[in-house]
Amino acid sequence: MSCLLLGVLRRSGTAVVGVRCLASIPSTLPPAVAEFVKGAAEECKPANIHVVTGSPEELQDIYAGLQKEGMVKKLPKYENCWLARTDPRDVARVESKTVIVTKQERDTIPIPSGGAKSQLGSWMSEADFQKAREERFPGCMAGRTMYVIPFSMGPVNSSLAKFGVQVTDSPYVVASMGVMTRMGSAVMDKLAQGAEFVRCQHSLGRPLPLKAPLVNSWPCNPEKVLISHLPDSRQILSFGSGYGGNSLLGKKCFALRIASRIAKDEGWLAEHMLILGITNPRGVKRYVAAAFPSACGKTNLAMMKPAMPGWTVECVGDDIAWMKFDSQGKLRAINPENGFFGVAPGTSVKTNPHAMATIAKNTVFTNVGETSDGGVWWEGLDAPAPGVTLTDWHGKAWKIGDATPCAHPNSRFCTPAGQCPIIDPLWESDEGVPIDAIIFGGRRPEGVPLVYESFNWRHGVFVGAAMRSETTAAAEHKGKSIMHDPFAMRPFFGYNFGDYLAHWLGMEARPGPTQLPKIFHVNWFRKDPASGAFLWPGFGENARVLEWIFRRCGRQSEAEAAKRSIVGWVPEDGAIDTQGLGGKVDMGALFDLPKAFWQKEVGELRAYFSQQVGADLPAQVGEELNALEERVRD
């Protein structure tokens, strides 16, 4: 057995004491954690190991070390805010190099017909994974510190929470995980009591000494990137990328890909959804979960400032919802995250004043622009004050009007959720908040109405399965194509999508009492075909749509404030409050349902389901597609 140094953090001032032989790990860590750390250390060969406590002093030491290495710089304009610039080759989720490893391919993805490539995830065989692992991980942390991060997804004491341990050689990841999760000693105490945990192993893939210089002092290994998930053994192994969901393994990797499989096994739902509470002027409150693809306005909706007098919105979470039925059959949700990892460009006082207030302190900004007075800037913000100059995300001088963007389109802020001025009082409730409505949506420039309600739960599952949206900057796709993105989960399914649909359909037949939420679809992004301008003002005006959804959840009769259409229940004329919009919004155009468009939509959905899901498509979803086809037939 190799005798690596184990620096177990026990503070005395700023010193790290308790350096021991690797063989002593079981006396300082819970046995299962010690076994995991020992295996990772023997494979990755770090110079030393640091067990993270999550204390404020420790995190300040982490930031100081990052600053010394040139990976971050302090932003003097704000309180405890930091700027990082990545290697330009490490800026987004790398879906093409993200895989699920299972014994059989069909456990991970439906087998596409006609030799097509699956759009519903990527499978890797166990043998190929083992080979890929052996090409990457041995010795990958040489010369570096391995950080051991105990973390909780969800409030530590919640029955809905799950635990993880991530080992990483990136102090940037430690700092970011300190924002995005509950991290440190409180979680280690739970693990010491025998709690199960997901094993997360991450390396930048740049052992020391370096064989080639770094770009922007940012270690990564783009040619060897691999983000792999082993759902059967609850493991995640990520290599080569230090950015975002590729390295913050509690995020999409755990909270969606692994958690969706755990949810299937245990009878709950792990979804790519925001959670918000909305209260009407009479003080009645409802909670809503909403699924949109990345960069389609989840954060803006979750932190919305309603334009309607007397209505308030409070934020539970902006990205992920874990939902379980309580003993009364009500679906309850937690936000498993502790922070917001939001897209910066387009965020402003106009579009999201609450987000701007949230990020004013204790925030890590990555790949945004920098102002000469020690602040940040991105597209969508007002021009800097006279005399203040800009530096772009590459670290080069930049001025408004330049051909390239100042901030990368997928630049991010990583900020504590508890700082949000409208954070919901129950956002850390151990039992979660009760969900009355589930909303699906995406960027659809034509044909899809502003809002509609599904006819029933089964139809609602079909609506989620049929989601499509313009591509965004969060992944490596180029151009403005319309992509199928069922449930906004296309990049995040942890198992076969056909089985996922069956799991959702099965919620209706679960044993015991069941109060299923209503299901809706929204589209803020429909455009005037002549001018290309958006037909709906969006942002705070979206409260007008939520007000209709709110009323539909408490309706006394099926047809209250709604009428049947080919796609579902749509608002009756005048049912959406347009007072104050000044007649500038063409409601007729927003709810126009061209049969030719929907006939084409049916054809494309049929081809998609046939090619991508095939024999794994539940019969009920096929029947809903047939019913839609009947309704849109001339």
N, C-alpha and C positions, 0 to 999 in steps of 0.2 A: 504494500500500500504506500502511495506517495504521501509525504508529510508536508502538505501545503500549509501556509500560515492562515489561521482563522482569526480575523480581527473582530471579535464579538463586541459590539458597541456598548460599553458601560461608561458613562461620562464622568470625568473628573475635570471640570473646566472644559477645555476643548480637546483633551487628549483621548485617544482611543486606546483602551487598555484591555488586557485579557487575551494576549496573543497566544494561541495554542496550536498544537498539532491537530491535523484533520481528524485523527482518531478520537479526539475529545468532543466532537460535535454532539453526540447523544447526551452529554451532561449539560449542555447549554440550550439545546433546541428540543422541541417535542420529537419523539422518535421518528414519526413519519416524515416530518420536515427535515430532520437530520439526514435521513436516508436519501431523500430527494436532493438535498444540497450536496451531499457527499458524491452522488453519482454525477451531478452536473460539474462539480469541481474536478473530478477525475477525468472527465471528458474534455472540459474546456481549458484546464490548466491555468487558472488565474494566479496572479502573484499573491493576492490576499483576498479575504472575504470579509464583507462588512454587513452585519445584520441590522437592517433599518428599524429604528424605533419610531420615526415620525415626529420627533420633537421639533419645535421651532428652531432651536439652536442647531440641531443637526441639519435641517434644511438650509439654514443660512450658510453653514459650512459647505454644503453641496453647491450652492450658488456661487460662493467665493471660489471654489475649485473650478467650476465651469468658466467663470470669468477669467481666471488665471490661464486656463487652457485656450481662451479665445472663442469658446463655443457660445457664450452669451455676453451681452454687455448690459450694464445697468442703465435704466432710463431715468435720468434725474428729474424729469418733469413730473413724475408720478411717484406714489409710495410703493416701494418694493415691487417694481415692474421690470421686466427683463426682455431683451430682444435677442432672438436667435436667427441666424441665416444658415440654411442647409446647403449641402452640395446640391446644385441644380438638378442632379439626376435622382434626387431623393425628396420628392415634393408631394406625393399622393399615394393613396392606396394602390397597390399593384395587384389588381384582380387576376391578371394573367399568371401570376406566380403565387397565388393563394390556393391551397389545396386542402381537401378532406381525405384522410387516410382511413380506409375501412377494408375489411376482408373482401367484400364484394363491391363492384362498382355500383350496382343497383341500390346498395344501402345509402349511397351518397347522392346519386343523380338518376333520374329516369334515363333510360337508354334512348337517345334520339333516333328517329327513323331516317332512312335514306343516307346514312353515313354523315349526317350533319354533326357539327360540334355543339355540345351542350352549352346553353346560355345560363344554366341553373346551378352552376358550380363546377369545380374541377376536382376530379378524383385522382388519387395516386395510390398505386398498390403498395402493400406493406414492404415488399421486396425493393421496389424503386425508392420508397421513402428511406429505407435503411441505407441504401447506397448513397442517396443524396445527403443524408445526415453524416455519413462517414467522409464525404467529400468536403464538409463544411465545418462541423463542430470540433473535431479533435484539435486541441491547442489554440482555439480561436480567441481565447481571452488572455493569452500569454502577455505578461507585463502589465496587465490591467487589474483593477479591483472588480470582483464579482459582488454585486449588491444583492442581498436577499430581502425581498419586499413582501411581507405578509399584508394582504389587503382584503377588504370586504366589499362586495358588490351589494349595496343596500345598507341601511342602518345596521350596525353590528348586532343588535339584539333582535332584529326582526325575524319572524319565522319565514319570511320570503327571501332573506339574504342568503348569499352563497360566498364562500371564501376561496381565495387563491393565494399562491406563493409564486412570485416571479423572481427568477434570477436574471440579472442583466449586467452588462459591462458599460452601461450608459448612465452617467449621473444625470443627464438631461431627462432620461426616462424616470429616474427616481423623483426628480423635482416635479415632473408632470403627473406622475402617479399620485404624488402627495396632494395634488389638486383634484384629480379626477376620481379618486377612490378614498375610502376610509383606510388609512395605511398605518401600520406600526404595531406598537406593543399591545393595544387592546385586542387586536386580531390575533396576535401570537398567543394571548391568554386563552382565546377560544380554541385555537389549534392545540394548545396544551391539554385542553379538556377532551380531546379526541375528535373535534369537528373535522369533517371531510374537506378537502380542498382540491382545486384544479391546479395542476403542475404546469407552470409557464416558464419556458426557457428561451431567453433572447440574447443574441449577440450581434454586435455591429459588424463582426467579421473582419476587424482590423487589428490583429495582434501587434504587440510592440516587440522589437523595434519595427517601425514602419518600413515597408519596401518601396513605397511611393508617397509623395507629399499629399496632404489633405487639401481639399477645396473648402474654403471658408472655415478652416479648422474643424470640419464636420466629418467624423469618421463614419464610413458606410462602405458597402461592397456591392454596388448595383448589379454587377454581372452575376452575382451569386445569390440574389435575393430569393428567399423561399419562406412563405408563411404557411405552416402546416398545422393541421388540427387532427387529433386522434380522439374522436368522441367516445369510443368504447372504453378507453382508459383515462378519459378526462385530462388530456395533455394538449399543450400548445407549444410548438417549437418554431421560433421565428429567427431568421438569419438575414443580415446584410443591410437592413433598413433601420434608421433611427428615428423615423418620422411617424407621427400620428398613429392611426390604428394598426400599422405594421409593427409598432414597438410598444405602444401602451396596450398591453395584451388584455387588460381588463375591459377594454372598450368593445369593438366589434367582434374580436376573436372569442372572448369569453362571454360577454353579455348577450351576444346574438348567436354565433355559430355553435359554440359548445352549449350555451344555455338553452337554445332551441331544442337541442337533442335531450338535455336533462328534462326540459319541460314536457316533451313528448313522453318520456319514460315515467314522469311523475304526475302528469295530468294537468299541466298549466300552460301558459303562453309566454314566450319571450319574444318581444316584437320591437321593430324599428319605429317607435312611436313616441311623440311628445305626450305629455300629460298636463292639462290645465284645469283649473277650477274657474267657473264663470258664475257670477252672482247677479241676479236681476235687481231692479230698484226696490222690490219688496223684501229683499234679503233672502230669497230662495237661491240655493246654490246647487250646481250640478258639476260633475267632473267628466271630462272628455279626453279620450286618447285618439291621436291622429297620426297616420302613417303617410309620410311623403318621402320621396327619394332625397338623398343628400343635396343640399344647396337649393331646395325648393321652398324655403320659407318656414321650416319647422321652428327655428329659434325665434323668428319674428312673430309667429303666431303664438308660441308659448309665452312670450313676454309682451303680448299686444297691449297697447293703450287704447281701449275702446273709444270710438268716435261718438258713441251713443251716450247721452247723459244718463247717469244713474247706474250704469252697468260697470262692473269691475271684473278684471281677469287677474288670476294669481297663478304663478308658475310652479308646477311640481317637477317637471323635467322637460328637456328640449329634444331628446334623441331616442331614448330607450325606455320601454315599459315592460316590467315583469308583472303578469296578472294571474291571480289565482282566485278560485271561488271560495267564499267563506261558508260558514255552517248554515247560513240562511240562503245560500245559492247566489249571492251577489258577487259579481266580479270585482275584485279589489286589486289595485295597482300600486307598485312602488317604482320610483326612479332608482335604478341600482347604482347610478353614478353620483358623485359628490361635487362635480363641476360641469362647466360648459366648455365644449371644444368646438367653438363656433367659427364659421367662415367670416373673415373680416371684411373683404370688399363688399360694398353695398350696405353695410351696417352703419347707421348714422343716427343723429338725434331725430331726424325726420322719420326714418324707417323703423327704428327700434331704440327709443330713448332709454328704456330700462336696461338694455344690454350695454349701452354706452356708460350708464352709471355703474353697472356691475364691474366693468373692466378697468375702472379708474385706479385700482390698487391690486396688489398681490396677483398679478397676471403675467403669464409668459406669452409673448407675441412671437410668432414664427413666420418669417418670409414676408413681413409687411415692410412698407417704407418707413424711413426715419427722418425726423425733422432736426434741423440744426440746433433747436432749443431743447433737445433731449426728449422729444415725444415721438409718436408714431403717426403714420398717415397711410391711407389707402384710397382707392377709387370709391367715390360716393361721399367722402368727407368734403367739407368746405375747403377752399384753397387756404394754404397757410397764411399767417399774417405777413404783411410787408417786411422784407428783410430776412424772413425765415426760409432757408433753402431745404431741398429734399435730397435724400439718398435712396436709391431703389433697393429692391430685395437682393440684388447682386452686390450691393455695397458701392454702387457707382452713382455719380452725380446725376440728378434727374430733374426735369422741369415739366410742368403741366403742358400737354400738347405733344410730348415725345411719343414716338410710334409704339414703343413697348410699354407695358404696364409698370407702374411703380411698385405695386404689391402683386405677388403671385396670385392668380385667380383662386387658388386653394390655400391661401395664407390663412392663418388661424390665430384665435385667442384662446388661451387655456386659463379659465378663471373660476374661482370658487362659487358654487351655486348659492351658498348661504349669503353672499353679498348682494344678490339680486333684490332690488327694492320692493318687488312684488312677489317674493318667494312665498309660497302657500304655507300657512301655519301648520298644515299637516304633511308637509313634504317629507318629513322624516318619521311619520307615523309608522309604528311597528307593524300594524295590520294593513297598511296601505289605504288608499282612498277609493270610494265606490265609483265605478265607471258606469255612466248612463248612456254614453254614445261612443261609437268608434267611427272615425272619419278616415276615408282613403282620399288621396288626391295626387296630382302631378301637374306638370307643365303641358297643357294641351292647347295649342294655339287656335284650333278650330273644332267645331262639332260637338264638344262636350260641354254641357250646361254648367252654370255657376254652382248649382247644388242640386242633388237629388237624394232621396232616401230609398233604400232597398225595400222590396216588397216583404221580405222576411229574412230570417237568419241565413237560410240556404242561399237565397239570392244574394245576400250580402257577401257571403264567402265567394261567390262567383264574381261579384264586383271587385273584390280584392284581387282575385286571380287574374282579372282582365286589365289591371292597371297598366297604363303606358305613360311615358313621360319623355320630354327632351333630355338628352344627356347633359351632365354637369361637369364641372371642373374637379369634383372630388375624386374622380378616378382618371385613368389614363386615356379615356375615349376622346376622340377629336370630333369637332363638327357638331351640328345641331340636329342630329337624327332623332326620330322617335323610337324609343326602345321599350320593349316589354319589361316591366318591373313589378311583378306581382307582389302585393303586400309591401312594396318598397323594400323587399327582402332579397331581391335577385342576387346581390353579391354576398348575402349573409346566411343563406340556408345552411344548417348544420347536418341536414339529412335530406333524403329524397323528397322533392317538392310534391309529388303525388301523395306520399304519406303525410306530408305537412297539411295538405288540403283535407285529407281524411281526418286528421287530428282536429282541425278547426270545425269540420262538419260534426264531429263527434261531441262537441260541446253541448249540442242541442239534446243529445240523448244521454248525458251523464246522469248517474244515479243521484237521487236526492232532489231537493228543491233547486230550481234554476231560474234566475232572473237575467236573461240575456240582454245586453245592451242593444240599442237600435244601431243600424249601420248606415252611413251616409257616404257620399262622394262629393268632393268640391273641386273646383277648377278656377283659381284666381287669374289664370294666364291666357284666357281667350282673347284673340286679337281681332280688330277690324280688318277684314281682308283687303280693303282699299288703302287704308293708311298705315297698317301694321301696328297701330297703337293699341294698348291694352284697353279692353272694354270696361273693365272693373277697376276702381281706384286702389283696391287692396289695403294692406296694412291695417290701420285702425278701423277702416270701414268694413273689414271682414267680420266685425262684431255684429253687423246686420244679418249676416248669414248664420252666425252662431246663435243669434236670438231666435231665428226660425227653427233651428235644430233644437234649441232649448225648449221651445213650445211643443215641438213634435214629440219630445221625450215625455212630456206630461199630458199628452192629448187625451181627451175623453172618447173621441171617435176616430176611426181610421182616416177619414177624409178631412179632419180638421185642419184648415189652413193649407190644404194640399189637394192636388188632382193627379190622377193616374196619367202616366205617359209611357212611351215605348221603353224608357230606361228605368223607370221607377216613379216614386212619388215626387213631384216637383211642386214648388210653392204656387198656390193660387195667385192669380193676378192681384197685386197689392199686398200680398202676405209678407213680403220683405219690406221693411220700413226704409223708404228712400227719402224721407224728410231731411232736408239739409243738403242733399246732393245737387240741388238746383237744376234738376232736369237734365243734367249732363250725361247721365248713364242710360244707355239704350237697353232696357231690361228685356225687350223683345228679342234683340240680337243675342243677349246672354243666355236665353233659354230656347233659342231656335234649335230644332232637332232635325237637321236635313236627312231625309231617308237615304239618300245616296251615300252620305257619309257613313251612316250606321250600317248600311248593307256592306260597304267596304270594310268597316270595322269588324263585322261578324265574320267575313271571309278571312281576314287577317288573323283574328283570334282562333278560328277553326284550324287554320294552317299551323299556327303557333302551338296550340294544344296537341295537335296531331303529331307534329314533328318533334316537339320538345318534351312532351309528357307521355304521349302514346298510351300504352296499356296501363300506365300507372295513374291516369286521370280518373278520379272518382266519377261514377256514373251520374251522380247528382249534378256535378259541374257541367258535364256534357248535356244533360237535360235542360239546364238553365240557358246554355248557349242556344239550344234548339228553340227554346221559348222566346228568346230575344229575336232570333231569326224570323219566327212567326210574326212577331209584333212589328218588325220593320219591313215585312214583305208588302209590296204594293197591293 
